[in-house]
Amino acid sequence: MTNKRKLAQPEEVVYDSRINNVKMEIELQYREHETDIQEIARRVTQDYAARGNRNQEIKSIQIYLKPTDFTAYYVINESFEGKVPLF
């Protein structure tokens, strides 16, 4: 009998983009590519969790978009740095 350990899936983060109670949708288009900001935020939190962190610990996220590099660079909790593909 094999003892298989089930890995926990990272918890899903739900984004509600609102400013002054107005729902916002922001889309980034560059050349023939496009993505929305919520998708980029989802990728950031998935990358953070994949590196062994817990999404419940997130207090702040700063995302820097660099379309010429097709990359979104991020900083979580003012100390953890990473990057994800934009498209």
Steps between C-alpha positions, in 0.01 A plus 500: 500500500645836396460804719426784258485847641244726336634849434268783598386720217565873547187680606322693228523877528195691377552850368240772509644801321309792645597860554251716688253213463524513119591167339810538284623285213845581369645327197858514378559474126846482347562408139286191428468407871245594761420414861303656781634621830306242701668221303843648575411525871387136493831393346692697763323335793531156340874554455531618861317190626701270271815627671379366834320806634145530628264744327333577836825672603478758220458853634610696194583437135684732264506400134719663237408429138773496236335412167828526307630207709159324506543489879319614813737552792351497848575568865284345772500633857778741405760220507421199276592561134407300194391517140238338277431510126261773392332300226 
